[in-house]
Amino acid sequence: MKYAIWILGFGLLAACGQEQAAPVVVAKPALKPAAAVPVPPPALVAASSGERAVIDAFIDQINAHDAGEASALLDEHVHYFDAFSGQIQRDRASATKEVISMYMNAVPDGHWEIRSEPAASGGAIAYEWTFTGTNLGSWGGIGASHQKINLKGVSFVRIANGKIVYKADYFDTATLSKQLGW
């Protein structure tokens, strides 16, 4: 793109009482857009065996419907986000009550399955999952629908000292509502 600066000297000269001169054009050379320097994405690697062991143990305890053992894998000050509530629980007790126990009570036959090898980058781990079961209990204050659920989602996790310090579960809440008949 060419840029040009137009200097209209005749307006300035006329204002000074001098006769009008022809407009003067000063051209600036065309600027080329800077070439975008591609930034390589962070390298994705498989979660370490220790990280994978924590994730597997958490899923195993959730599938065993043992809220106490599952929550024991959470750091005392864990930040746990769940798409259903749309809120972050900021400690183990809240995460256990508002997320883990709520799912176990709402879907007592609930089963979580990891669908992909957890990938790690920059200290975070991501994995896809499927959650299946039947809604037989109250869910967020709404009575049981007795509908089957088959929900896919993704979780992002950070682990420190063998404990989950951050966990965020994302899924399509409209799909969940539709499956529950809400």
Secondary structure, 3 states (H helix, E strand, C coil): CCEEEEECHHHHHHHCCCCCCCCEEEEECCCCCCCCCCCCCCCCEECCHHHHHHHHHHHHHHHCCCHHHHHCCEEEEEEEEECCCCEEECCHHHHHHHHHHHHHHHCCCCEEEECCCCEEECCEEEEEEEEEEECCCCECCECCCCCEEEEEEEEEEEEECCEEEEEEEEECHHHHHHHHCC
